[in-house]
Amino acid sequence: MEKSKFNLKNITGTREMSLIVILIVLCIFIQARNNSFMSITNINDLVTNAVMMSILAVGMMCVLLIGGIDISIGSTIAFSGMTVALLLRSHPEIPTIISFVLGILVGTLCGLLIGLIIAKGNVIPIIATLGLMNVYRGATYLIANNQWVASYQLPAGLKAFATGKFLGINNMIVVAILIYVIFAYFIKFTRTGRKIYAVGSNVEAAKISGINIDRINILVYSIMGGLSGLVSILWLSKYASAQGDAASGLEIDIIAACVIGGVSLNGGKGTVLGVILGTITLGILNNALPLINISPFWQDAIKGLVIILAIIINTTSQRSIDRKNLKRREL
């Protein structure tokens, strides 16, 4: 009987497993440099800060899966959050749950407009989202008259949500877990989820098979907008203010988290678990680099290097898979 041999390749055979190994090594290294990294307080800060990023990354994954991109999400968060904050300033009696519904609604409408422009106007995603990024940011300043909504002008119930707990778990983490479960099921086990993968894998083949490409485009950008709207209310709750420049540049970190998590920029490849792990990796870097006294000037450079390495790994991995598939066809 042949003995089974220890094979590192079997352990790190999937992108998700490889990321887990990298995360463990990264945590050990950082803890060795600064023993406060694994403290309860720091871990709590790390997780709650990563929650909003991870929710957005799930939406960005859906966009990237069809070969699209959305660089307007920071502006969508600012616009949705400001719209709801101004309403709450005038009507503080509005329940917190209604605030979330309104934020999601505004965000979904923003995403819907992007989807319509891309699908019906035949505008490439980078141009459509770049244009509306500026439109939404400008609209945020206009509706607020270039002012901001302060903490004392927001309802106490909304501000308490970010620090509140459900069954001993922070409310923001509970919301994130619900999003993970819903989208893990949606993207893998529903017909619409399979259509999203199909469009990103081969748009021409998807058309021939009868998939409505325009509808899928509108759907994924609406999802991205809705999740941005959800995060806008979490943002209001956590930071207890609404400002015109809120979430500026956040989209870069979101795209980076997706790429690190194995989502292909060419579409058709990515998982919710990979995106979560990618977000945690980026969250650890954001949290740990200052702890180990890395200069702020080097922090962005290091994150940029990590993104480039992730893209190289994704590309190399995909080429390897394509070669194996080609060999199977030849056989």
N, C-alpha and C positions, 0 to 999 in steps of 0.2 A: 504493500500500500504506500502510495507516494505521499510524503509529508507535505503539508501546506507550508509554503514559505512566506515569511514576512515580506511584504511588498509595499513600499511607501507609496507607489503609484496607485495602489488600490485604495489607500486611505485618502489621498488627495486627488482622486480621479474625477471629482466634480468641482466646478468652480466654487460652489457654496462651501464644500468641505475645505478647499484650499484657503478660502477667506477665513474660516473659523480657525484654522491652524495659524494663519498670519496674525489674526487678532490676539490669540493667546500669546504668541511670541512678542507682539507689540506691547501688550499689557505688562508682561514680565519685564521687558526692557525698561519701560517707563517707570514702573514701580521701583526698580533697582536704582533709578536716577532720582526719584522723588517719592518717598514713602507715603505722602498724602494723596497720591493718585487714587489708590484703592479705598480711600476712606468713604464712609457712608455718605457724608455730605457731598463730596465731590462726585461720587457715582450718581447720586440723586440729581445734582445739577447737570451732569453729562446727559443723563437719560431724558430729563424734561426738556433740555435744549434740543435734543435730537428728535423729539416727538414730532414737532411741526415739520421739520425737514423730511422725516420719513414718510409722513402723510403726503406731502407734495411729491416726493420721489415716486410713490406708487402711481400717482396721476401722470407724472412725466414718463414713467415706464410705458403706460398705455400709448402715449403720443409717440415715443421712440419706436415702439413695436411696429407701427405702421410706416416707419421711415420719416416721421415728421419731427418737429422740434417746436418748443414754445419758450420764448425768452421774455414773455410779457407777464409772467406769473407774479413777480414782485410788484408790478404796477397794479395788477388785478387785486392783490392782497390789500394794497394801500387804498385803492378806490372802494372796494367792498367794505373794508374796515371803517373808513371815513364816513361812508354813506350811513352805515348802521350807527356809528358813534354820534353823528349829528342828530339822528332820529332819537337816540337814547337821551341825548342832552335835553331835547325838547319834551320827551315823554319818558322819564325815568321809571315809570310804572310798568313798562313793557317787560314781560317775563324773560328770563335768560334763554329758555328754549326757543322763544319766538325770535330772539336776537340771532340765534344760530340758523334758524330757518331763513331769516331775511338775508343773512350773510351768504349762505349757500345759494339762495335765489339770485342775488346780485352777481355773484361770481359765475354762476352757470350761464347767465345772460351774456356776460363778458366773453366767456368761452364759446358760447353759441355763435356770437358775432364773428369771432375768429374762424370758427369752423365753416360758416357760410361763405366768408370771403375766400377761404382756401378752396372749398368744394365748388362753389358756384361761380366764383370770380376767377378761378384758375390761377390764383396768386401763390407763389411758392411760400411754404411755411415761414422761413426765416424772414422774408420781407413783410408778410402779413403781421407776424407777431412783433417784429421790430417797430412797424408803424403804430400798431395799437398799444404797444408798450408806452410810447410817448403820448398817445391820445389819452390813455387811462391815467397816466401820471399827471398830465396837465389838467384833466378833469378833476382829479383829487384836490389839487390846489385851488381850482375854480370854485368847487362846491363848498370848500372850507374857507373861502376868501383869504387864502394863504395863512390861515391860522391853524391851531391844533386844539384837540379836545383833551383837556387835562383830567387827571385822576378823579378829582372831586366832582367832575361833571358826569361821571359814569356811575351806573347803579352798583350798589355794594354786592348784590347777588352775582353779577357778571364778574366782578373783580375777584370774588371768592372762589369762582369755579376752578381756576388754575391751581389753587392750593388745596382745594377740597379733595376728599377721598371717597371711593366706593369700594366697600368690602376690603378696606385697608390699602387700596391701590389708588394712586393719584388719578384724578379724573381725566387728565390729558392723556395718560398712558392707556386708560380704559378706552377712550375714543380711538386712539391709534390702533389698539388691538382689534377693535371692531372693524376698522377700515381694512386691516391686514386680512382678517378672516373673510370678509365680504369679497374683497378683490382677488384673493387667492382662489376662492371658489369660482368667481365670475370669469376670470381669465383662463382657467384651466378646464372647467366642467360645463360651461354654457356654450351654445352655438355661436353666440355673438363674440365670446372670447376667442373661440377658434377662428372666427372670421378675421378678427384683429391680427392674429398671428399670420393668417393666410395672406392678408393684404401686404404685410411687411415682408413676407418671404418672397412673394412673386405677384406683383400687382396685376400683371397681364393675365396670369393663370387665374387669379381671383376673379377678374372680370369675366373670363370665359366660363367660369363655374357658376356665374350668376350672382356674385356678391355685389351689393350696391356700394361702390367705393365712396361716393359722396356721403352716404348715410353714415358710414363708418368714420369718415373724417369729422363730420359734425359731432358724432357721438363722443369720440375721444377728446376733442377740444372742449366740449361741454363738461365732460367728466373732470378734466384738468381745471377748468374754471370753477366748477362746484367745489372741488377739494381746496382750491385757493380761497374761495369764499369761507369755507369751514375754518381754514387756518387763520383767516383774517379775524375771526371772532376769538379764537384761541390766543391770537396775538394781542387783541384788546384786553383779554382777561389777564394774560401773563404780565404785560408791560403797563397795563392800566392807563393807556393813552393812545390817541390816534394822531399820527403825524403824516404830512405829505410825502416825506422821504422814507416812510416805513418800508422795510424789506428790499431796499435798493441793492441790486447786485446778487440777490439771493438765488436767482435762477442758475447762476454759474455753479454754485455748490450743489444744487439739486441735480443738474446734469452730471456733475462729477460723481455724485453718489451712485447714480444709475450706472455709469460707465464702470466704476470700481466694482459694482455688484454684478457685472457681466452682461448688462443690457447692450445690445449692438446698436451703434448709431446708424447702421444700414437697415435696421428693422428686422422683425421676425424672430428675435432671440432675447429672452429675459424672463426672470421669475420674481415673484414677490419676495421670497426668502432671500434671493441674491440682492435685491434692492435694500432690504432691511439691513443685511450685513454690510453692504456698501455704505449705507448711511451711518451705521455704528462706527465703521472704520474712519470715515471723514469726521464724525463727531469726536472720536478719540483724538484725532490729530488736532482739531480745533481746540480741544480742551487741554491736551497734554503739552503741546509745543511751548506755550507760555510757562507751564510748570517746570519744564526742564531748561528754562532760560534761553530758548531760541529767540534770536532777534526778530522783531515784527517784520523787518525787511526780508528775512529769510523764510518766514512762515508761508507766505503766498507762493514763493519759489518752490518750497518743498511740496506743497499741495499740487502745484502745477506739474511737478516731476512725477508725483504719484498718479495723476490723471494720464499723463503720457505713457507711463509704464502699463497702466491698466488697458489703454487702447491697444498698445503693442501686444499684450497678452491675449486680448480678445481677438485681434486680427490673426495672430499666430494659431490660436486655438481653432478658429473658424476654418482656416486654410487646412489644418490637419484633419478636421472633420470632413471637409469637402474632398480631400484626397482619399480618405478611407471609403467614402460613399462611391467615389469614382471607381476604385478598385473592385468594390462589390458588384457594380454594374458590369464591369469587364468580365468578372467571373461568371 
